[in-house]
Amino acid sequence: MALVTGGSRGIGRGIVIGLARQGWTVVINYRGHAEAAALVTREADAVGGKGVALRGDIAVSADRKRLVERCVAQCGQINLLVNNAGMAPRQRRDILEATYTSYYEVMAVNLKGPYFLTQLVARQMIQQIEAGASAEQHLIINIGSISAYTSSPGRGEYCLSKAGMGMMTALYADRLAEYGIRVFEIRPGIIETDMTEAVQGKYDQLIEEGNLTPIARWGQPEDVSQAVLALVTGAFPFSTGEVINVDGGFHLRRL
């Protein structure tokens, strides 16, 4: 069973559908888009998997605990965690005008929530392995962002949260290796979702001019989903803690 946070829309939805096509049972965690979650659940069922929608705010301790407990109660175990849920600041502000409220909200959803949800899920996975389950079937994937290393002073809290996720990936990869649980970060670039809709014109122009990425097109949620599927099918058995860029080559330094 896979748990995908923020699974009702955008990149999360793409990951859910990709896993469902491979026959996975996928718990679709969502916070405030019940209709979208219900739709993705039906889509997952239609392509050969099984979708289970569970509401919960990963920024809230009680919700995280309840989410893991309900996953285990309904599905028996958790084999895959995809930490995908995330948010941009509600209002872009220059870093000199940034507010405490925005900082703490973004960090709670994008870093604190995944950090402590992973702790809960990792403990559950260890119990499963110690009870005889195969360690190879247990995987944690964090969905990061090129904002981990790309300066964007109008949304500094988002950049900091994604930079923190990079170290979170390394820490959990190190700590969980002894149990055979591997941890990866997938780092998307400019992906066409509702989160990037507000800046679509800007990126359309940059892509058309060839000034943004060597692969001159928008990324799609399915591009990220394909990277997740490569990991869950065992394509990298001797790797952990790796960052996989799904960014059209944005990370390359070009002259």
C-alpha positions as CSV (number, residue, x, y, z in Angstrom):
1,M,0.0,0.0,0.0
2,A,1.2,3.5,-0.9
3,L,0.4,6.7,1.0
4,V,0.6,9.8,-1.1
5,T,0.1,13.1,0.7
6,G,-1.5,15.9,-1.3
7,G,-2.7,13.3,-3.7
8,S,-5.9,14.9,-5.0
9,R,-4.4,17.4,-7.5
10,G,-1.3,18.3,-9.6
11,I,1.8,16.2,-9.1
12,G,0.2,14.1,-6.4
13,R,-2.7,13.1,-8.6
14,G,-0.2,12.1,-11.3
15,I,1.6,9.9,-8.9
16,V,-1.6,8.3,-7.6
17,I,-2.7,7.4,-11.1
18,G,0.7,6.1,-12.1
19,L,0.8,3.8,-9.1
20,A,-2.8,2.7,-9.6
21,R,-2.0,1.6,-13.1
22,Q,0.6,-0.7,-11.6
23,G,-2.0,-2.2,-9.4
24,W,-1.2,-0.4,-6.1
25,T,-3.7,0.4,-3.4
26,V,-3.1,4.1,-2.9
27,V,-4.3,6.2,0.1
28,I,-4.9,9.6,-1.2
29,N,-4.4,12.1,1.5
30,Y,-5.9,15.5,1.1
31,R,-6.6,18.6,3.2
32,G,-9.3,20.7,1.6
33,H,-10.3,19.3,-1.8
34,A,-12.8,16.5,-1.1
35,E,-14.4,16.5,-4.5
36,A,-11.0,16.3,-6.2
37,A,-10.0,13.5,-3.9
38,A,-13.2,11.6,-4.6
39,L,-12.6,12.0,-8.4
40,V,-9.0,10.7,-8.2
41,T,-10.2,7.8,-6.1
42,R,-12.6,6.8,-8.8
43,E,-9.9,7.3,-11.5
44,A,-7.5,5.0,-9.5
45,D,-10.1,2.3,-9.4
46,A,-10.8,2.6,-13.1
47,V,-7.2,2.1,-14.1
48,G,-6.7,-1.1,-12.1
49,G,-5.7,0.0,-8.7
50,K,-7.6,0.9,-5.6
51,G,-8.0,4.4,-4.2
52,V,-8.7,5.3,-0.6
53,A,-9.3,9.0,0.2
54,L,-8.3,10.1,3.7
55,R,-8.6,13.7,4.8
56,G,-5.9,15.1,7.1
57,D,-3.6,18.1,7.6
58,I,-0.1,16.8,7.8
59,A,0.9,20.1,9.5
60,V,-1.2,18.9,12.5
61,S,0.2,16.3,14.9
62,A,-3.1,14.6,15.7
63,D,-4.0,14.4,12.0
64,R,-0.6,12.8,11.1
65,K,-1.1,10.2,13.8
66,R,-4.7,9.5,12.8
67,L,-3.7,9.2,9.1
68,V,-1.1,6.5,9.8
69,E,-3.4,4.6,12.1
70,R,-6.2,4.6,9.5
71,C,-3.9,3.5,6.8
72,V,-2.8,0.5,8.8
73,A,-6.4,-0.2,9.9
74,Q,-7.8,-0.2,6.4
75,C,-4.8,-1.6,4.4
76,G,-2.8,-3.6,6.9
77,Q,0.6,-2.0,6.2
78,I,2.4,0.9,4.6
79,N,5.0,0.0,2.0
80,L,5.5,3.3,0.3
81,L,5.3,6.9,1.5
82,V,5.3,9.8,-1.0
83,N,5.7,13.1,0.8
84,N,4.2,15.3,-1.9
85,A,1.9,17.7,0.0
86,G,3.1,21.2,-0.2
87,M,2.1,24.8,-0.5
88,A,3.4,28.1,-1.8
89,P,3.0,31.2,0.3
90,R,-0.5,32.6,0.0
91,Q,1.0,35.9,-1.0
92,R,4.4,36.5,-2.5
93,R,6.3,39.1,-0.5
94,D,9.8,40.3,-0.8
95,I,12.0,38.7,1.8
96,L,12.4,42.1,3.5
97,E,8.7,42.2,4.0
98,A,8.1,38.5,4.9
99,T,5.7,37.7,7.7
100,Y,5.9,35.3,10.6
101,T,2.5,33.9,9.7
102,S,3.4,33.0,6.2
103,Y,6.8,31.5,7.2
104,Y,5.3,29.2,9.9
105,E,2.4,28.1,7.7
106,V,4.6,27.2,4.7
107,M,7.3,25.5,6.9
108,A,4.6,23.5,8.8
109,V,3.1,22.0,5.7
110,N,6.3,21.7,3.6
111,L,8.9,20.6,6.1
112,K,7.6,20.0,9.7
113,G,4.7,17.9,8.5
114,P,6.7,15.6,6.2
115,Y,9.5,15.3,8.8
116,F,7.2,14.0,11.5
117,L,5.0,12.0,9.2
118,T,8.0,10.2,7.9
119,Q,9.0,9.4,11.5
120,L,5.6,7.8,12.2
121,V,5.6,5.8,8.9
122,A,9.3,4.8,9.3
123,R,8.4,3.3,12.8
124,Q,5.5,1.4,11.2
125,M,7.7,0.1,8.4
126,I,10.3,-1.1,10.9
127,Q,7.6,-3.0,12.7
128,Q,6.5,-4.6,9.5
129,I,10.1,-5.6,8.6
130,E,10.8,-7.0,12.0
131,A,7.6,-9.0,11.7
132,G,8.9,-10.6,8.5
133,A,8.0,-8.3,5.7
134,S,10.6,-7.8,2.9
135,A,12.6,-4.7,3.4
136,E,12.9,-4.3,-0.4
137,Q,9.2,-3.5,-0.5
138,H,9.6,-0.4,1.7
139,L,10.4,3.0,0.3
140,I,10.1,6.7,1.1
141,I,10.1,9.3,-1.6
142,N,10.1,13.0,-0.9
143,I,8.9,15.4,-3.6
144,G,11.2,18.4,-3.4
145,S,11.8,21.3,-5.8
146,I,14.4,23.2,-7.7
147,S,13.6,25.9,-5.2
148,A,15.9,24.0,-2.8
149,Y,18.8,25.8,-4.5
150,T,17.2,28.5,-6.7
151,S,16.9,31.9,-5.1
152,S,13.4,33.4,-5.3
153,P,13.4,36.3,-2.8
154,G,9.6,36.8,-3.3
155,R,8.9,33.4,-1.6
156,G,11.8,32.8,0.7
157,E,9.8,30.6,3.0
158,Y,9.1,28.1,0.2
159,C,12.8,28.0,-0.8
160,L,13.9,27.3,2.8
161,S,11.3,24.6,3.2
162,K,12.5,22.7,0.1
163,A,16.2,23.2,1.0
164,G,15.3,21.6,4.4
165,M,13.6,18.7,2.7
166,G,17.0,17.9,0.9
167,M,18.7,17.4,4.3
168,M,15.6,15.6,5.6
169,T,16.1,13.1,2.8
170,A,19.7,12.6,3.7
171,L,19.0,12.1,7.4
172,Y,16.3,9.5,6.9
173,A,18.3,7.7,4.2
174,D,21.2,7.4,6.6
175,R,19.1,6.4,9.6
176,L,16.9,3.8,7.9
177,A,19.5,2.1,5.8
178,E,20.1,-0.5,8.5
179,Y,16.6,-1.7,8.0
180,G,16.8,-1.8,4.2
181,I,14.4,1.1,3.9
182,R,15.6,3.4,1.1
183,V,14.8,7.1,0.9
184,F,14.9,9.3,-2.2
185,E,14.1,12.9,-3.2
186,I,12.6,13.7,-6.6
187,R,13.2,17.3,-7.4
188,P,10.7,18.6,-10.0
189,G,11.4,21.8,-12.0
190,I,8.7,23.9,-13.7
191,I,5.7,21.6,-13.7
192,E,2.3,22.6,-15.2
193,T,-0.1,22.5,-12.3
194,D,-2.5,24.9,-10.5
195,M,0.4,26.0,-8.3
196,T,2.2,27.4,-11.4
197,E,-0.9,28.7,-13.1
198,A,-0.3,32.3,-11.9
199,V,3.1,32.6,-13.5
200,Q,2.3,30.6,-16.7
201,G,2.8,33.5,-19.0
202,K,6.3,34.3,-17.6
203,Y,7.4,30.7,-18.0
204,D,5.8,30.2,-21.4
205,Q,8.0,33.0,-22.7
206,L,11.2,31.7,-21.0
207,I,10.6,28.3,-22.4
208,E,9.8,29.6,-25.9
209,E,13.0,31.6,-25.9
210,G,15.1,28.6,-24.8
211,N,16.3,30.5,-21.7
212,L,14.9,28.2,-19.0
213,T,15.6,24.5,-19.7
214,P,17.5,22.5,-22.3
215,I,14.4,20.4,-22.8
216,A,12.2,23.3,-23.9
217,R,8.8,22.4,-22.6
218,W,6.7,22.5,-19.5
219,G,7.1,19.5,-17.2
220,Q,4.0,17.5,-16.5
221,P,2.8,15.6,-13.4
222,E,3.3,12.4,-15.4
223,D,7.0,13.2,-15.7
224,V,7.3,13.1,-11.9
225,S,5.1,10.0,-11.7
226,Q,7.4,8.1,-14.1
227,A,10.4,8.8,-11.7
228,V,8.4,7.5,-8.8
229,L,7.5,4.3,-10.7
230,A,11.1,3.8,-11.6
231,L,12.0,3.8,-7.9
232,V,9.2,1.6,-6.7
233,T,9.9,-1.1,-9.4
234,G,13.4,-1.5,-8.0
235,A,15.5,0.3,-10.6
236,F,18.0,1.6,-8.1
237,P,18.6,-1.3,-5.6
238,F,22.1,-0.1,-4.4
239,S,21.1,3.6,-4.0
240,T,19.6,5.7,-1.2
241,G,19.6,9.3,-0.3
242,E,19.8,10.3,-4.0
243,V,18.2,13.4,-5.6
244,I,16.6,12.7,-8.9
245,N,16.1,15.8,-11.0
246,V,12.9,15.9,-13.1
247,D,13.5,19.4,-14.4
248,G,14.2,19.4,-18.1
249,G,17.9,20.0,-17.3
250,F,17.3,23.2,-15.3
251,H,20.0,22.2,-12.9
252,L,22.7,22.3,-15.6
253,R,25.0,25.3,-15.6
254,R,25.1,26.6,-19.1
255,L,27.1,29.3,-20.9
